[in-house]
Amino acid sequence: MKFRIGYGFDVHALQEGRPFILGGIEIPSSFGPLGHSDADVLIHAICDALLGAAALGDIGKHFPDNSSEFKNIDSKILLQRVVSLLKEKKYTIGNIDATVILEKPKIAPHIEAMRVALSVVIGIPVEDISIKATTNEKMGFIGRQEGVSAHAVALIEKI
C-alpha cells in the first residue's frame, strides 16, 4: 500500500451581489466570492490537495483562469475532473479534511449539505469528508469581511 497526503489552500475576495457558492452549494448571502469560475474556495482547496497528493500540479495548471472554457464554471465539474484524473492514475481517495475561514455568513448550518454534495461528486462516503469553519477573529482582510479562505488535506492511496 502506498499512501500519499496532499495539502490545498485557496483564497478569494468577497463582493456584494455575487452568489456565495461553497462546498458545491449556494449559501444565502448578499455577497459572495469573486473569481474566474464560481469561486468555490472550498472545492478549489480540495482540488489542490488531491492534485498535490498525486504530484499532478495544481488547479491553475489544469484549469487556467485565463481560459474561457472555465469562465463561471461550476467548481463541482472541476472537482469531478480531478477525481477522474486520480482514477486514471490509479489512486483512490481515502478522506478529506478541510477548514473554511470567514467571518460571515455563518456556514455551520450548511456543513452537512456541503459534505453530502462533495460526497456525491468525489464518490466517497460522507463520513470521509470533514468540513470545519472558523473566523479570523476580525483580523486582516478576512476579519474585515473582504475575503474567504480554505485549507484542505487529502489522503489518497495507489491501487
TORKOL-4160 file (C-alpha; in steps of 0.2 Angstrom, whole numbers, padded with zeros to 4 digits, m for minus):
159
<pt num="1" X="0000" Y="0000" Z="0000"/>
<pt num="2" X="0006" Y="0017" Z="m0004"/>
<pt num="3" X="m0002" Y="0032" Z="0004"/>
<pt num="4" X="0000" Y="0050" Z="0000"/>
<pt num="5" X="m0005" Y="0066" Z="0008"/>
<pt num="6" X="m0009" Y="0082" Z="m0001"/>
<pt num="7" X="m0012" Y="0100" Z="0005"/>
<pt num="8" X="m0023" Y="0113" Z="m0003"/>
<pt num="9" X="m0026" Y="0132" Z="0000"/>
<pt num="10" X="m0037" Y="0145" Z="m0009"/>
<pt num="11" X="m0042" Y="0162" Z="m0006"/>
<pt num="12" X="m0055" Y="0174" Z="m0014"/>
<pt num="13" X="m0060" Y="0192" Z="m0012"/>
<pt num="14" X="m0079" Y="0194" Z="m0007"/>
<pt num="15" X="m0090" Y="0206" Z="m0017"/>
<pt num="16" X="m0108" Y="0212" Z="m0015"/>
<pt num="17" X="m0120" Y="0204" Z="m0027"/>
<pt num="18" X="m0111" Y="0188" Z="m0030"/>
<pt num="19" X="m0118" Y="0171" Z="m0026"/>
<pt num="20" X="m0109" Y="0163" Z="m0011"/>
<pt num="21" X="m0105" Y="0146" Z="m0018"/>
<pt num="22" X="m0096" Y="0135" Z="m0005"/>
<pt num="23" X="m0093" Y="0116" Z="m0005"/>
<pt num="24" X="m0104" Y="0114" Z="m0020"/>
<pt num="25" X="m0120" Y="0123" Z="m0013"/>
<pt num="26" X="m0126" Y="0141" Z="m0013"/>
<pt num="27" X="m0126" Y="0149" Z="0005"/>
<pt num="28" X="m0139" Y="0163" Z="0007"/>
<pt num="29" X="m0129" Y="0179" Z="0007"/>
<pt num="30" X="m0129" Y="0197" Z="m0001"/>
<pt num="31" X="m0111" Y="0194" Z="m0006"/>
<pt num="32" X="m0100" Y="0180" Z="m0012"/>
<pt num="33" X="m0083" Y="0176" Z="m0018"/>
<pt num="34" X="m0076" Y="0184" Z="m0034"/>
<pt num="35" X="m0066" Y="0173" Z="m0046"/>
<pt num="36" X="m0065" Y="0167" Z="m0064"/>
<pt num="37" X="m0076" Y="0151" Z="m0060"/>
<pt num="38" X="m0089" Y="0151" Z="m0047"/>
<pt num="39" X="m0075" Y="0155" Z="m0035"/>
<pt num="40" X="m0079" Y="0140" Z="m0023"/>
<pt num="41" X="m0064" Y="0142" Z="m0012"/>
<pt num="42" X="m0068" Y="0125" Z="m0003"/>
<pt num="43" X="m0068" Y="0115" Z="m0018"/>
<pt num="44" X="m0053" Y="0124" Z="m0025"/>
<pt num="45" X="m0043" Y="0120" Z="m0010"/>
<pt num="46" X="m0049" Y="0101" Z="m0011"/>
<pt num="47" X="m0044" Y="0100" Z="m0029"/>
<pt num="48" X="m0026" Y="0107" Z="m0025"/>
<pt num="49" X="m0025" Y="0094" Z="m0010"/>
<pt num="50" X="m0030" Y="0080" Z="m0021"/>
<pt num="51" X="m0018" Y="0085" Z="m0036"/>
<pt num="52" X="m0004" Y="0089" Z="m0024"/>
<pt num="53" X="m0006" Y="0071" Z="m0016"/>
<pt num="54" X="m0004" Y="0064" Z="m0033"/>
<pt num="55" X="0010" Y="0076" Z="m0038"/>
<pt num="56" X="0000" Y="0082" Z="m0053"/>
<pt num="57" X="0002" Y="0100" Z="m0051"/>
<pt num="58" X="m0011" Y="0112" Z="m0045"/>
<pt num="59" X="m0028" Y="0118" Z="m0050"/>
<pt num="60" X="m0021" Y="0133" Z="m0061"/>
<pt num="61" X="m0011" Y="0121" Z="m0071"/>
<pt num="62" X="m0026" Y="0110" Z="m0076"/>
<pt num="63" X="m0040" Y="0124" Z="m0076"/>
<pt num="64" X="m0031" Y="0141" Z="m0080"/>
<pt num="65" X="m0040" Y="0156" Z="m0075"/>
<pt num="66" X="m0037" Y="0164" Z="m0092"/>
<pt num="67" X="m0046" Y="0151" Z="m0101"/>
<pt num="68" X="m0064" Y="0155" Z="m0107"/>
<pt num="69" X="m0068" Y="0136" Z="m0105"/>
<pt num="70" X="m0068" Y="0139" Z="m0086"/>
<pt num="71" X="m0076" Y="0156" Z="m0085"/>
<pt num="72" X="m0091" Y="0154" Z="m0072"/>
<pt num="73" X="m0089" Y="0135" Z="m0072"/>
<pt num="74" X="m0097" Y="0126" Z="m0058"/>
<pt num="75" X="m0082" Y="0120" Z="m0047"/>
<pt num="76" X="m0090" Y="0103" Z="m0044"/>
<pt num="77" X="m0086" Y="0100" Z="m0063"/>
<pt num="78" X="m0068" Y="0104" Z="m0059"/>
<pt num="79" X="m0068" Y="0093" Z="m0044"/>
<pt num="80" X="m0075" Y="0078" Z="m0054"/>
<pt num="81" X="m0062" Y="0081" Z="m0067"/>
<pt num="82" X="m0048" Y="0080" Z="m0054"/>
<pt num="83" X="m0056" Y="0064" Z="m0046"/>
<pt num="84" X="m0056" Y="0056" Z="m0064"/>
<pt num="85" X="m0038" Y="0061" Z="m0066"/>
<pt num="86" X="m0034" Y="0052" Z="m0050"/>
<pt num="87" X="m0043" Y="0037" Z="m0055"/>
<pt num="88" X="m0034" Y="0037" Z="m0072"/>
<pt num="89" X="m0018" Y="0037" Z="m0062"/>
<pt num="90" X="m0024" Y="0023" Z="m0051"/>
<pt num="91" X="m0027" Y="0032" Z="m0035"/>
<pt num="92" X="m0042" Y="0030" Z="m0023"/>
<pt num="93" X="m0047" Y="0044" Z="m0011"/>
<pt num="94" X="m0046" Y="0040" Z="0007"/>
<pt num="95" X="m0053" Y="0055" Z="0016"/>
<pt num="96" X="m0053" Y="0074" Z="0015"/>
<pt num="97" X="m0052" Y="0087" Z="0030"/>
<pt num="98" X="m0055" Y="0105" Z="0026"/>
<pt num="99" X="m0057" Y="0121" Z="0036"/>
<pt num="100" X="m0065" Y="0137" Z="0029"/>
<pt num="101" X="m0060" Y="0154" Z="0037"/>
<pt num="102" X="m0073" Y="0168" Z="0036"/>
<pt num="103" X="m0082" Y="0180" Z="0047"/>
<pt num="104" X="m0099" Y="0178" Z="0039"/>
<pt num="105" X="m0110" Y="0171" Z="0033"/>
<pt num="106" X="m0111" Y="0158" Z="0046"/>
<pt num="107" X="m0109" Y="0141" Z="0037"/>
<pt num="108" X="m0111" Y="0129" Z="0052"/>
<pt num="109" X="m0130" Y="0126" Z="0047"/>
<pt num="110" X="m0124" Y="0121" Z="0029"/>
<pt num="111" X="m0109" Y="0110" Z="0033"/>
<pt num="112" X="m0119" Y="0093" Z="0031"/>
<pt num="113" X="m0126" Y="0099" Z="0014"/>
<pt num="114" X="m0109" Y="0103" Z="0008"/>
<pt num="115" X="m0102" Y="0086" Z="0014"/>
<pt num="116" X="m0116" Y="0077" Z="0005"/>
<pt num="117" X="m0113" Y="0087" Z="m0011"/>
<pt num="118" X="m0095" Y="0083" Z="m0010"/>
<pt num="119" X="m0098" Y="0065" Z="m0006"/>
<pt num="120" X="m0108" Y="0063" Z="m0022"/>
<pt num="121" X="m0095" Y="0072" Z="m0033"/>
<pt num="122" X="m0080" Y="0063" Z="m0026"/>
<pt num="123" X="m0088" Y="0046" Z="m0024"/>
<pt num="124" X="m0083" Y="0043" Z="m0006"/>
<pt num="125" X="m0094" Y="0041" Z="0010"/>
<pt num="126" X="m0099" Y="0057" Z="0019"/>
<pt num="127" X="m0090" Y="0050" Z="0034"/>
<pt num="128" X="m0074" Y="0053" Z="0025"/>
<pt num="129" X="m0076" Y="0071" Z="0022"/>
<pt num="130" X="m0074" Y="0084" Z="0036"/>
<pt num="131" X="m0078" Y="0102" Z="0035"/>
<pt num="132" X="m0074" Y="0114" Z="0049"/>
<pt num="133" X="m0077" Y="0133" Z="0050"/>
<pt num="134" X="m0068" Y="0147" Z="0059"/>
<pt num="135" X="m0066" Y="0165" Z="0059"/>
<pt num="136" X="m0051" Y="0176" Z="0058"/>
<pt num="137" X="m0056" Y="0185" Z="0075"/>
<pt num="138" X="m0059" Y="0201" Z="0065"/>
<pt num="139" X="m0041" Y="0202" Z="0060"/>
<pt num="140" X="m0034" Y="0205" Z="0042"/>
<pt num="141" X="m0044" Y="0205" Z="0026"/>
<pt num="142" X="m0054" Y="0190" Z="0031"/>
<pt num="143" X="m0058" Y="0199" Z="0048"/>
<pt num="144" X="m0064" Y="0214" Z="0038"/>
<pt num="145" X="m0075" Y="0203" Z="0028"/>
<pt num="146" X="m0066" Y="0207" Z="0012"/>
<pt num="147" X="m0061" Y="0188" Z="0008"/>
<pt num="148" X="m0063" Y="0170" Z="0012"/>
<pt num="149" X="m0050" Y="0156" Z="0013"/>
<pt num="150" X="m0050" Y="0137" Z="0014"/>
<pt num="151" X="m0037" Y="0124" Z="0018"/>
<pt num="152" X="m0039" Y="0106" Z="0014"/>
<pt num="153" X="m0029" Y="0090" Z="0016"/>
<pt num="154" X="m0032" Y="0074" Z="0007"/>
<pt num="155" X="m0026" Y="0056" Z="0009"/>
<pt num="156" X="m0025" Y="0045" Z="m0007"/>
<pt num="157" X="m0019" Y="0028" Z="m0010"/>
<pt num="158" X="m0011" Y="0020" Z="m0025"/>
<pt num="159" X="m0020" Y="0004" Z="m0030"/>
